[in-house]
Amino acid sequence: MSGPEQNTTQTRTTILVADDAPEYLMLLGEILSPHYNVRIAGNGASAIELASNAPQPSLILLDVEMPGMDGHETLRRLREQATTRDIPVIFVTANNDTNDERHGLELGAVDYIT
């Protein structure tokens, strides 16, 4: 059997992180990359494109407040596509508005972390 050092990016689980804040993307990338293949999107449109292409993510961490297409609209569009509708999405945001959280969960997010 191969050891842990054989765990390459081809065999690791892929996580997509979508946020417009480069410092947040860098931080999450540093935390997650030793364990996961991390893909980065700086906006909603890029997140949809990356989620649609191989390797598809097993999880999407999505910011709510992004310019242009916000996280809610991004999730709505992900749920419309057969290839991305079943990917779990967790909203990770500084926004702690309960209406915003409820809306995200109604759209199909599996969790909402503030």
TIMI-2910 file (N, C-alpha, C, CB; in pm, 1 decimal, decimal comma, always signed):
<rs>
+----------+----------+----------+----------+----------+----------+----------+----------+----------+----------+----------+----------+------+
!      n_x !      n_y !      n_z !     ca_x !     ca_y !     ca_z !      c_x !      c_y !      c_z !     cb_x !     cb_y !     cb_z ! resn !
+----------+----------+----------+----------+----------+----------+----------+----------+----------+----------+----------+----------+------+
!    +84,4 !   -118,9 !     +0,0 !     +0,0 !     +0,0 !     +0,0 !    +87,8 !   +123,6 !     +0,0 !    -95,4 !     +0,7 !   +121,6 !  Met !
!    +35,8 !   +228,9 !    -54,5 !   +110,7 !   +354,1 !    -58,3 !    +89,5 !   +432,9 !    +69,6 !    +69,7 !   +438,1 !   -179,5 !  Ser !
!   +187,4 !   +512,0 !   +105,6 !   +180,0 !   +594,0 !   +226,1 !   +110,3 !   +725,5 !   +200,0 !   +318,3 !   +619,6 !   +281,2 !  Gly !
!    +94,2 !   +807,4 !   +304,5 !    +26,8 !   +936,7 !   +289,8 !    +96,4 !  +1029,6 !   +191,6 !    +16,9 !  +1004,4 !   +423,5 !  Pro !
!   +227,5 !  +1010,0 !   +172,2 !   +298,9 !  +1095,8 !    +80,5 !   +255,1 !  +1072,7 !    -64,4 !   +447,8 !  +1073,2 !    +94,4 !  Glu !
!   +186,5 !   +961,4 !    -90,8 !   +136,1 !   +930,6 !   -223,9 !     +5,4 !  +1003,4 !   -253,7 !   +116,3 !   +781,3 !   -238,6 !  Gln !
!    -50,6 !  +1075,8 !   -158,2 !   -179,3 !  +1144,6 !   -172,8 !   -160,7 !  +1269,8 !   -257,8 !   -239,1 !  +1181,3 !    -33,8 !  Asn !
!   -173,6 !  +1256,6 !   -388,3 !   -151,2 !  +1367,2 !   -480,2 !   -279,1 !  +1445,1 !   -502,9 !    -96,5 !  +1316,5 !   -612,8 !  Thr !
!   -268,3 !  +1556,4 !   -575,7 !   -385,8 !  +1637,5 !   -605,4 !   -486,0 !  +1562,2 !   -690,6 !   -345,0 !  +1765,2 !   -675,2 !  Thr !
!   -443,1 !  +1458,7 !   -763,4 !   -535,8 !  +1381,3 !   -843,9 !   -625,6 !  +1292,9 !   -757,4 !   -459,4 !  +1296,2 !   -943,6 !  Gln !
!   -579,2 !  +1251,8 !   -640,2 !   -656,9 !  +1161,6 !   -556,6 !   -723,8 !  +1231,4 !   -438,9 !   -569,0 !  +1051,9 !   -505,9 !  Thr !
!   -688,0 !  +1353,9 !   -412,4 !   -747,8 !  +1425,8 !   -300,2 !   -883,4 !  +1482,8 !   -338,0 !   -655,4 !  +1537,7 !   -252,9 !  Arg !
!   -967,0 !  +1499,3 !   -239,0 !  -1096,7 !  +1563,3 !   -255,9 !  -1075,6 !  +1708,5 !   -296,8 !  -1180,8 !  +1554,2 !   -125,8 !  Thr !
!  -1159,2 !  +1756,9 !   -388,5 !  -1149,8 !  +1895,0 !   -435,7 !  -1252,7 !  +1981,1 !   -364,7 !  -1169,7 !  +1902,5 !   -588,4 !  Thr !
!  -1207,9 !  +2096,2 !   -315,8 !  -1295,5 !  +2196,5 !   -255,0 !  -1280,9 !  +2324,9 !   -335,7 !  -1260,4 !  +2220,1 !   -102,7 !  Ile !
!  -1393,4 !  +2385,1 !   -370,4 !  -1394,8 !  +2513,5 !   -440,3 !  -1426,2 !  +2622,8 !   -339,1 !  -1498,8 !  +2513,8 !   -557,3 !  Leu !
!  -1343,3 !  +2725,6 !   -335,8 !  -1364,8 !  +2840,1 !   -247,4 !  -1392,1 !  +2961,1 !   -335,8 !  -1241,0 !  +2864,9 !   -152,5 !  Val !
!  -1506,2 !  +3025,8 !   -313,9 !  -1543,7 !  +3142,8 !   -393,9 !  -1564,1 !  +3263,3 !   -303,8 !  -1671,5 !  +3114,9 !   -475,7 !  Ala !
!  -1482,9 !  +3365,0 !   -326,8 !  -1489,2 !  +3487,5 !   -248,0 !  -1417,6 !  +3596,8 !   -325,8 !  -1425,7 !  +3468,0 !   -106,0 !  Asp !
!  -1460,6 !  +3721,1 !   -308,9 !  -1396,6 !  +3831,7 !   -379,5 !  -1280,4 !  +3892,8 !   -300,2 !  -1499,3 !  +3938,8 !   -410,2 !  Asp !
!  -1256,1 !  +3846,9 !   -178,5 !  -1148,6 !  +3900,3 !    -94,6 !  -1023,7 !  +3812,9 !   -107,5 !  -1193,9 !  +3908,8 !    +53,7 !  Ala !
!   -919,2 !  +3863,4 !   -174,0 !   -797,4 !  +3782,6 !   -194,3 !   -735,9 !  +3732,2 !    -64,1 !   -694,2 !  +3863,6 !   -269,3 !  Pro !
!   -741,2 !  +3812,1 !    +41,9 !   -681,4 !  +3769,7 !   +168,5 !   -756,5 !  +3650,2 !   +228,1 !   -680,3 !  +3886,4 !   +268,6 !  Glu !
!   -886,6 !  +3646,0 !   +210,6 !   -966,2 !  +3533,5 !   +258,9 !   -935,9 !  +3408,4 !   +175,5 !  -1117,7 !  +3567,4 !   +253,4 !  Tyr !
!   -925,9 !  +3424,8 !    +45,0 !   -892,8 !  +3312,8 !    -42,7 !   -755,9 !  +3255,8 !     -7,6 !   -896,1 !  +3356,6 !   -189,8 !  Leu !
!   -659,5 !  +3343,9 !    +17,7 !   -525,1 !  +3300,0 !    +53,1 !   -525,4 !  +3223,7 !   +185,7 !   -430,3 !  +3420,3 !    +61,3 !  Met !
!   -596,4 !  +3277,1 !   +284,4 !   -603,3 !  +3213,0 !   +415,8 !   -666,2 !  +3074,9 !   +405,8 !   -682,5 !  +3299,8 !   +513,9 !  Leu !
!   -782,2 !  +3064,9 !   +342,4 !   -847,7 !  +2935,0 !   +329,5 !   -763,7 !  +2838,2 !   +246,6 !   -986,0 !  +2951,4 !   +266,4 !  Leu !
!   -700,5 !  +2889,8 !   +142,6 !   -613,0 !  +2805,8 !    +62,3 !   -500,3 !  +2746,3 !   +144,4 !   -556,1 !  +2884,9 !    -52,6 !  Gly !
!   -439,3 !  +2827,0 !   +230,4 !   -330,7 !  +2779,7 !   +315,9 !   -379,2 !  +2674,4 !   +415,4 !   -267,8 !  +2896,9 !   +390,8 !  Glu !
!   -498,3 !  +2695,0 !   +469,6 !   -552,5 !  +2601,3 !   +568,0 !   -592,8 !  +2468,8 !   +502,5 !   -673,2 !  +2663,7 !   +639,5 !  Ile !
!   -656,1 !  +2476,7 !   +386,9 !   -712,7 !  +2357,4 !   +324,2 !   -615,9 !  +2280,5 !   +233,9 !   -831,9 !  +2396,4 !   +244,7 !  Leu !
!   -521,1 !  +2349,6 !   +170,4 !   -438,1 !  +2285,1 !    +68,4 !   -353,0 !  +2167,4 !   +116,5 !   -348,9 !  +2385,9 !     +9,4 !  Ser !
!   -311,6 !  +2160,0 !   +243,1 !   -238,4 !  +2039,0 !   +283,5 !   -324,8 !  +1911,8 !   +279,6 !   -182,8 !  +2057,8 !   +423,6 !  Pro !
!   -456,3 !  +1929,1 !   +279,4 !   -545,7 !  +1814,5 !   +288,6 !   -636,3 !  +1795,6 !   +167,4 !   -629,4 !  +1827,5 !   +410,0 !  His !
!   -656,5 !  +1901,4 !    +91,2 !   -751,5 !  +1898,6 !    -20,2 !   -691,8 !  +1965,1 !   -143,5 !   -882,9 !  +1967,9 !    +19,1 !  Tyr !
!   -745,2 !  +1930,2 !   -257,3 !   -716,3 !  +2001,6 !   -381,0 !   -808,1 !  +2123,9 !   -379,1 !   -739,1 !  +1910,1 !   -511,1 !  Asn !
!   -753,2 !  +2243,6 !   -368,3 !   -832,5 !  +2365,2 !   -353,5 !   -835,6 !  +2440,7 !   -485,8 !   -775,5 !  +2454,9 !   -240,7 !  Val !
!   -957,1 !  +2474,0 !   -528,7 !   -976,2 !  +2556,8 !   -647,7 !  -1032,2 !  +2690,1 !   -598,9 !  -1072,7 !  +2487,5 !   -753,9 !  Arg !
!   -987,7 !  +2798,2 !   -661,0 !  -1020,7 !  +2933,2 !   -616,3 !  -1100,3 !  +3006,5 !   -723,8 !   -892,7 !  +3011,6 !   -581,4 !  Ile !
!  -1208,4 !  +3073,5 !   -680,1 !  -1286,5 !  +3159,1 !   -769,6 !  -1302,9 !  +3294,4 !   -702,5 !  -1426,0 !  +3095,5 !   -803,3 !  Ala !
!  -1277,7 !  +3400,8 !   -777,8 !  -1288,4 !  +3536,5 !   -724,4 !  -1425,4 !  +3598,3 !   -743,2 !  -1186,3 !  +3623,9 !   -788,3 !  Gly !
!  -1516,4 !  +3526,5 !   -809,3 !  -1652,3 !  +3578,5 !   -828,4 !  -1747,3 !  +3462,6 !   -859,8 !  -1655,7 !  +3684,9 !   -942,9 !  Asn !
!  -1876,2 !  +3494,2 !   -863,8 !  -1977,3 !  +3391,1 !   -885,2 !  -1968,5 !  +3322,7 !  -1019,7 !  -2111,8 !  +3450,0 !   -870,1 !  Gly !
!  -1943,7 !  +3399,6 !  -1125,5 !  -1935,7 !  +3340,7 !  -1259,3 !  -1820,2 !  +3241,2 !  -1268,2 !  -1919,0 !  +3450,6 !  -1365,5 !  Ala !
!  -1706,1 !  +3275,1 !  -1210,3 !  -1591,6 !  +3183,3 !  -1209,2 !  -1622,2 !  +3059,2 !  -1127,2 !  -1466,8 !  +3253,2 !  -1153,8 !  Ser !
!  -1693,9 !  +3077,0 !  -1017,4 !  -1730,9 !  +2962,4 !   -933,3 !  -1817,1 !  +2863,6 !  -1011,2 !  -1805,7 !  +3009,7 !   -807,1 !  Ala !
!  -1913,1 !  +2913,8 !  -1086,4 !  -2000,2 !  +2826,6 !  -1166,1 !  -1918,6 !  +2752,4 !  -1270,9 !  -2112,6 !  +2908,3 !  -1233,8 !  Ile !
!  -1828,2 !  +2822,9 !  -1337,5 !  -1745,6 !  +2761,1 !  -1440,4 !  -1655,7 !  +2653,2 !  -1381,1 !  -1661,1 !  +2866,9 !  -1511,4 !  Glu !
!  -1587,6 !  +2684,8 !  -1270,9 !  -1498,1 !  +2587,6 !  -1208,5 !  -1573,7 !  +2467,0 !  -1153,6 !  -1419,3 !  +2653,8 !  -1097,0 !  Leu !
!  -1692,5 !  +2490,2 !  -1100,5 !  -1772,5 !  +2379,9 !  -1046,2 !  -1820,8 !  +2286,5 !  -1156,4 !  -1892,2 !  +2434,3 !   -968,4 !  Ala !
!  -1833,2 !  +2338,7 !  -1277,0 !  -1883,3 !  +2260,5 !  -1389,6 !  -1775,2 !  +2175,7 !  -1455,6 !  -1944,6 !  +2352,1 !  -1492,0 !  Ser !
!  -1649,2 !  +2207,7 !  -1430,0 !  -1537,3 !  +2140,5 !  -1496,7 !  -1466,4 !  +2043,1 !  -1403,7 !  -1437,7 !  +2243,2 !  -1549,2 !  Asn !
!  -1408,6 !  +1940,2 !  -1463,5 !  -1332,9 !  +1840,6 !  -1387,2 !  -1200,8 !  +1900,2 !  -1339,7 !  -1307,2 !  +1714,1 !  -1472,5 !  Ala !
!  -1156,9 !  +1864,9 !  -1222,8 !  -1228,6 !  +1780,0 !  -1128,3 !  -1336,3 !  +1860,8 !  -1056,3 !  -1131,1 !  +1717,4 !  -1026,5 !  Pro !
!  -1456,0 !  +1807,3 !  -1055,7 !  -1564,5 !  +1879,0 !   -988,6 !  -1541,7 !  +1876,9 !   -838,0 !  -1702,0 !  +1816,7 !  -1023,7 !  Gln !
!  -1575,8 !  +1986,2 !   -771,3 !  -1556,2 !  +1989,4 !   -626,6 !  -1655,7 !  +1899,8 !   -553,7 !  -1568,1 !  +2132,0 !   -575,4 !  Pro !
!  -1612,1 !  +1849,6 !   -440,6 !  -1699,9 !  +1773,8 !   -351,4 !  -1772,5 !  +1866,4 !   -256,3 !  -1620,4 !  +1669,8 !   -272,7 !  Ser !
!  -1722,7 !  +1991,0 !   -246,9 !  -1780,1 !  +2091,5 !   -157,9 !  -1746,1 !  +2229,2 !   -212,8 !  -1727,5 !  +2074,9 !    -11,9 !  Leu !
!  -1840,5 !  +2323,1 !   -197,1 !  -1816,0 !  +2462,5 !   -234,3 !  -1834,1 !  +2548,6 !   -110,4 !  -1911,6 !  +2508,8 !   -349,3 !  Ile !
!  -1732,3 !  +2628,1 !    -78,1 !  -1740,9 !  +2729,4 !    +27,0 !  -1763,7 !  +2861,1 !    -45,7 !  -1609,9 !  +2733,4 !   +119,1 !  Leu !
!  -1876,9 !  +2925,3 !    -17,8 !  -1922,6 !  +3037,9 !    -99,0 !  -1952,7 !  +3160,0 !    -13,9 !  -2045,9 !  +2999,1 !   -178,2 !  Leu !
!  -1895,5 !  +3272,3 !    -51,1 !  -1925,9 !  +3399,0 !    +15,0 !  -2061,6 !  +3448,4 !    -33,3 !  -1815,2 !  +3505,1 !    -12,6 !  Asp !
!  -2136,0 !  +3515,5 !    +52,5 !  -2266,4 !  +3570,3 !    +14,4 !  -2249,0 !  +3701,9 !    -59,8 !  -2355,3 !  +3590,6 !   +138,4 !  Val !
!  -2165,1 !  +3788,6 !     -5,9 !  -2153,1 !  +3924,2 !    -58,9 !  -2034,3 !  +3935,4 !   -154,1 !  -2138,7 !  +4025,1 !    +55,6 !  Glu !
!  -2064,6 !  +3925,0 !   -282,2 !  -1963,4 !  +3943,4 !   -386,6 !  -2021,2 !  +4040,9 !   -487,9 !  -1923,2 !  +3806,3 !   -454,9 !  Met !
!  -1937,2 !  +4122,5 !   -550,6 !  -1987,7 !  +4216,4 !   -651,5 !  -2036,1 !  +4140,4 !   -775,6 !  -1877,6 !  +4318,8 !   -690,5 !  Pro !
!  -2127,3 !  +4202,1 !   -846,0 !  -2183,8 !  +4136,4 !   -964,3 !  -2283,5 !  +4031,4 !   -921,0 !  -2073,0 !  +4072,8 !  -1051,3 !  Gly !
!  -2248,3 !  +3906,5 !   -939,8 !  -2334,3 !  +3795,4 !   -900,0 !  -2303,4 !  +3758,3 !   -755,2 !  -2314,6 !  +3672,6 !   -994,2 !  Met !
!  -2398,8 !  +3782,2 !   -665,0 !  -2374,7 !  +3749,1 !   -525,1 !  -2383,5 !  +3597,8 !   -502,7 !  -2475,2 !  +3822,4 !   -434,7 !  Asp !
!  -2355,2 !  +3556,4 !   -380,8 !  -2355,1 !  +3414,1 !   -348,9 !  -2489,9 !  +3347,8 !   -366,0 !  -2308,5 !  +3394,2 !   -209,8 !  Gly !
!  -2597,9 !  +3418,9 !   -332,2 !  -2731,7 !  +3360,4 !   -347,9 !  -2762,2 !  +3331,3 !   -494,9 !  -2838,7 !  +3454,8 !   -289,7 !  His !
!  -2730,2 !  +3425,2 !   -582,4 !  -2754,7 !  +3404,4 !   -725,2 !  -2662,8 !  +3294,8 !   -779,2 !  -2733,6 !  +3536,0 !   -803,8 !  Glu !
!  -2540,4 !  +3290,3 !   -730,2 !  -2447,5 !  +3184,8 !   -771,4 !  -2503,9 !  +3048,6 !   -734,2 !  -2308,7 !  +3205,2 !   -706,6 !  Thr !
!  -2552,2 !  +3034,8 !   -612,0 !  -2609,3 !  +2907,5 !   -568,5 !  -2733,7 !  +2872,7 !   -650,5 !  -2644,2 !  +2913,0 !   -418,8 !  Leu !
!  -2817,6 !  +2970,5 !   -676,6 !  -2937,7 !  +2944,9 !   -756,7 !  -2899,1 !  +2888,3 !   -892,8 !  -3020,8 !  +3074,2 !   -774,0 !  Arg !
!  -2797,9 !  +2946,3 !   -954,8 !  -2753,5 !  +2898,9 !  -1087,1 !  -2686,4 !  +2762,0 !  -1079,4 !  -2656,9 !  +2999,7 !  -1149,5 !  Arg !
!  -2613,1 !  +2737,3 !   -973,2 !  -2553,9 !  +2604,8 !   -955,3 !  -2662,1 !  +2497,9 !   -944,4 !  -2464,6 !  +2602,5 !   -830,5 !  Leu !
!  -2770,2 !  +2530,9 !   -875,7 !  -2880,4 !  +2435,5 !   -857,1 !  -2959,8 !  +2412,3 !   -985,4 !  -2973,8 !  +2484,7 !   -747,8 !  Arg !
!  -2951,5 !  +2503,9 !  -1080,4 !  -3022,5 !  +2489,4 !  -1208,0 !  -2952,5 !  +2392,4 !  -1303,0 !  -3036,6 !  +2625,1 !  -1275,2 !  Glu !
!  -2822,1 !  +2371,6 !  -1284,1 !  -2744,4 !  +2287,8 !  -1375,8 !  -2737,3 !  +2144,2 !  -1324,1 !  -2602,1 !  +2345,1 !  -1394,4 !  Gln !
!  -2764,9 !  +2049,5 !  -1411,9 !  -2760,8 !  +1908,6 !  -1373,1 !  -2623,2 !  +1867,8 !  -1320,8 !  -2799,1 !  +1820,8 !  -1491,3 !  Ala !
!  -2516,9 !  +1923,4 !  -1378,2 !  -2381,4 !  +1882,9 !  -1339,4 !  -2336,9 !  +1938,4 !  -1204,5 !  -2284,2 !  +1926,2 !  -1444,8 !  Thr !
!  -2403,9 !  +2043,5 !  -1155,7 !  -2360,3 !  +2105,8 !  -1030,1 !  -2467,0 !  +2105,7 !   -921,0 !  -2317,4 !  +2247,1 !  -1056,5 !  Thr !
!  -2586,8 !  +2062,7 !   -951,6 !  -2697,6 !  +2078,3 !   -855,4 !  -2680,0 !  +2000,3 !   -726,1 !  -2825,5 !  +2036,0 !   -919,4 !  Arg !
!  -2602,3 !  +1892,8 !   -728,0 !  -2588,3 !  +1809,9 !   -608,5 !  -2462,2 !  +1837,3 !   -527,9 !  -2590,5 !  +1666,8 !   -647,5 !  Asp !
!  -2382,4 !  +1935,5 !   -570,0 !  -2261,0 !  +1968,7 !   -494,7 !  -2301,7 !  +2045,3 !   -368,3 !  -2161,0 !  +2053,3 !   -582,3 !  Ile !
!  -2262,0 !  +1996,4 !   -250,4 !  -2294,9 !  +2069,2 !   -127,2 !  -2228,4 !  +2206,8 !   -125,2 !  -2251,5 !  +1988,1 !     -3,6 !  Pro !
!  -2304,2 !  +2306,6 !    -80,1 !  -2254,4 !  +2443,8 !    -69,8 !  -2271,4 !  +2491,0 !    +74,2 !  -2329,3 !  +2539,1 !   -169,3 !  Val !
!  -2165,9 !  +2547,1 !   +128,8 !  -2170,0 !  +2610,0 !   +260,9 !  -2139,1 !  +2757,0 !   +241,4 !  -2068,6 !  +2542,9 !   +361,3 !  Ile !
!  -2229,9 !  +2842,1 !   +286,2 !  -2202,0 !  +2985,1 !   +284,2 !  -2109,4 !  +3017,7 !   +399,8 !  -2333,0 !  +3068,6 !   +292,4 !  Phe !
!  -2002,6 !  +3089,1 !   +371,1 !  -1907,9 !  +3136,3 !   +471,8 !  -1901,4 !  +3287,1 !   +454,8 !  -1764,5 !  +3068,3 !   +456,6 !  Val !
!  -1952,3 !  +3359,9 !   +555,7 !  -1968,3 !  +3503,6 !   +538,9 !  -1958,5 !  +3576,5 !   +672,0 !  -2101,3 !  +3534,4 !   +472,5 !  Thr !
!  -1927,2 !  +3703,3 !   +665,4 !  -1927,2 !  +3789,0 !   +784,3 !  -2068,0 !  +3838,8 !   +813,7 !  -1831,3 !  +3908,3 !   +765,6 !  Ala !
!  -2159,5 !  +3820,3 !   +720,8 !  -2297,6 !  +3866,1 !   +735,8 !  -2373,0 !  +3771,1 !   +828,1 !  -2368,3 !  +3875,7 !   +597,8 !  Asn !
!  -2425,8 !  +3823,4 !   +939,3 !  -2500,2 !  +3738,2 !  +1031,7 !  -2649,5 !  +3771,5 !  +1033,4 !  -2443,0 !  +3751,5 !  +1171,7 !  Asn !
!  -2701,0 !  +3820,5 !   +923,6 !  -2842,8 !  +3852,2 !   +908,2 !  -2922,2 !  +3721,5 !   +898,7 !  -2867,0 !  +3941,6 !   +782,1 !  Asp !
!  -3018,3 !  +3700,6 !   +989,2 !  -3094,3 !  +3575,6 !   +990,1 !  -3180,8 !  +3559,0 !   +865,5 !  -3181,7 !  +3569,2 !  +1113,6 !  Thr !
!  -3229,8 !  +3668,9 !   +808,0 !  -3306,4 !  +3658,3 !   +683,5 !  -3217,5 !  +3612,2 !   +568,8 !  -3371,6 !  +3793,0 !   +648,7 !  Asn !
!  -3095,1 !  +3662,4 !   +566,5 !  -2998,0 !  +3622,2 !   +465,5 !  -2965,9 !  +3473,6 !   +480,4 !  -2869,2 !  +3707,1 !   +476,7 !  Asp !
!  -2947,4 !  +3429,8 !   +603,0 !  -2919,2 !  +3289,4 !   +630,1 !  -3035,7 !  +3201,8 !   +585,5 !  -2890,6 !  +3268,1 !   +779,4 !  Glu !
!  -3156,8 !  +3239,4 !   +623,8 !  -3276,0 !  +3162,6 !   +585,7 !  -3286,6 !  +3152,5 !   +434,3 !  -3403,6 !  +3227,2 !   +643,6 !  Arg !
!  -3263,6 !  +3264,2 !   +364,7 !  -3271,1 !  +3265,2 !   +219,5 !  -3168,1 !  +3169,2 !   +158,9 !  -3249,5 !  +3407,6 !   +166,1 !  His !
!  -3046,4 !  +3170,9 !   +209,6 !  -2942,1 !  +3081,6 !   +160,1 !  -2977,2 !  +2935,5 !   +180,5 !  -2811,2 !  +3112,1 !   +228,1 !  Gly !
!  -3031,7 !  +2902,8 !   +295,6 !  -3071,1 !  +2764,8 !   +323,2 !  -3189,9 !  +2723,1 !   +235,9 !  -3106,1 !  +2748,1 !   +472,1 !  Leu !
!  -3283,2 !  +2815,4 !   +212,2 !  -3395,8 !  +2785,8 !   +123,8 !  -3349,8 !  +2758,8 !    -19,5 !  -3495,3 !  +2901,3 !   +125,4 !  Glu !
!  -3241,9 !  +2823,9 !    -60,7 !  -3187,1 !  +2802,7 !   -195,2 !  -3114,4 !  +2668,5 !   -207,6 !  -3091,6 !  +2916,3 !   -230,9 !  Leu !
!  -3084,2 !  +2607,9 !    -94,7 !  -3020,9 !  +2475,1 !    -99,5 !  -2884,2 !  +2465,1 !    -36,7 !  -3009,9 !  +2432,1 !   -238,2 !  Gly !
!  -2837,2 !  +2568,6 !    +31,2 !  -2710,1 !  +2557,8 !   +102,5 !  -2725,5 !  +2455,6 !   +215,0 !  -2665,1 !  +2696,7 !   +158,8 !  Ala !
!  -2618,9 !  +2381,7 !   +243,4 !  -2624,9 !  +2283,4 !   +350,6 !  -2591,8 !  +2345,0 !   +486,9 !  -2529,7 !  +2168,7 !   +321,0 !  Val !
!  -2528,0 !  +2461,7 !   +484,1 !  -2496,5 !  +2530,3 !   +609,5 !  -2463,2 !  +2675,7 !   +578,2 !  -2377,9 !  +2460,6 !   +684,4 !  Asp !
!  -2460,8 !  +2755,8 !   +683,7 !  -2435,5 !  +2899,4 !   +672,4 !  -2349,9 !  +2936,5 !   +792,0 !  -2570,0 !  +2984,3 !   +667,6 !  Tyr !
!  -2222,2 !  +2963,4 !   +768,0 !  -2128,1 !  +2991,1 !   +876,0 !  -2091,9 !  +3138,6 !   +874,8 !  -2001,2 !  +2903,8 !   +862,9 !  Ile !
!  -2110,8 !  +3203,9 !   +991,1 !  -2074,6 !  +3345,5 !  +1001,8 !  -1948,4 !  +3359,5 !  +1082,8 !  -2188,3 !  +3427,5 !  +1065,3 !  Thr !
+----------+----------+----------+----------+----------+----------+----------+----------+----------+----------+----------+----------+------+
</rs>
